[in-house]
Amino acid sequence: MPRKSRVDAAGYHLVINRGVANRKIFYEDEDYTKFLEILCASVKLYNFSVHAYCFLHDHYYLLIETKDTNISLAIRYVNSNYAVFFNKKYNRSGHLWQGRYQSWYILNRSYLPVLVLYMEQHPVQYHLADKLGDYKYSSYRSFANLDEPYECLRQSFVFKKYATKDEIDKFFASSVIEKSLDDIIEELQKVVKYQKNISNLKQYKNIESYFNNIFTKKDRDKKIYEAYTDGYTQQQIASHLNISQATVSNSIKKLLKEKKSTIICI
């Protein structure tokens, strides 16, 4: 059965991922903290913003804003690094995640506050907390000035839109019963039909322009990585350069490794 299309265009995305067979992916405080550290490292590496998050025992929600067409790379980095940490800590092997992550492109920004409300209210709905603020593993406590926010959350629109305590309290007391989350996701999913049009919101350079005046292998590798992060596939790049896809893949991995080495070790 073919996979559902996803929109990778720059912009706002709701991201959800679950543990395989709905098993727990977080057990202790350290697990939640490590996931946040990896998420923040990914923000630095892939240049995107986190606007809200909520981590439950067996799945997580992220509301993010990408600047480039690299959401797949960013979420893959988060998921794979956390899986390595989790499997090593709990002496397990095999897949941690239930297949690919799910994501929805948010073309209508009016949905953003509603999605934040739904995400933050999940711990109460799942009876993990009696009220907002009691649950430690979502972004609400940072918004409500109960905890110091992680660096990668500081650019959230929530801080900018609701600047005072009264505004925050009023916002999170809002009723969101007009639409169910399923209804909103159904509307977001319709955007996928227009993936080609949305992707064209960013003007891509012709692939030839990346490789003009390339004199060394190091220069070529940098341009391979640039073309790839701008949305060209490894196959397209390999075909244009008349090299193997494996060579392209190795060049990208090498650049990623170099970039990771500039980030604080996680």
C-alpha positions, 0 to 999 in steps of 0.5 A: 500500500503506498505511503500517504504524501506529506508536505515538506515545504517550509512553514508550520507543521504539526508532528506526531509520532508514537511508540511501536505497538503503542509502547512507552517511549518515556519512563523517567524524567531523564527520558523526557529531558534527553528528548528535549535536548536532542530536539534543541540540538536538531533546531540548531542543526536544521534551522527550525523553530519549536512553537509548542510540544507535549510528550505523553508516555507513548507518543509526542506532539510537536508544533514546529516551523521550518525555514527550509524544506528539511522537516524529514531530516530534522525529525529523522535526526530527533527520532533516530538519536532518541531511539539510540539513547532509549535502546541503550539505556533500557538494553533493548533492540529493534524499532522504537517508533511505530513507522514514519512520523505523521505530519500535517502542513498548516497553511491557515495560521488561525489554527496555530493557537487552537492546536497549542490548546489541544496539545497542552490539554492532552495530559488532563484529558488522558488523566495524567494531571488534574490541571494545566501546570501539574504536568511537567512534560509539555511547553505549558509550564514555560508559557506560564512562567512556571519553568525556565523555557528551553532555548529552542522554545524561546521563539514560540509565537505564544510568548510573542502573542500573549506577553503578560500573565493575564493574557496567557491565563486567558488564552489557556482558559479558552474553550476549544470545543467548537472543533474536535482535533480530528476535524482540524487534522482532517482539514489540514490533511486536505492541504496534501493534495496541493503539495506541488503548489505549496512546494513552489512557494519556495523558488528553487534554483536550477540544479545546474546552478549549484555546481557551477565553478566547482573545482574540488571534491570538497566544494562538490560535497558542499553543493550536494548537501546544499541542493539536497537540503533545498529539496532535490533528491539524491537520485536527481543530484546523482543523475545530474553529476553522473555519479552513483546515488551512494556517493551522493548519500555518503557526501551528505552523511559526511557533511551532516557529521561535520555539522553535528561535531559543531553542536554540543554533544548530546 
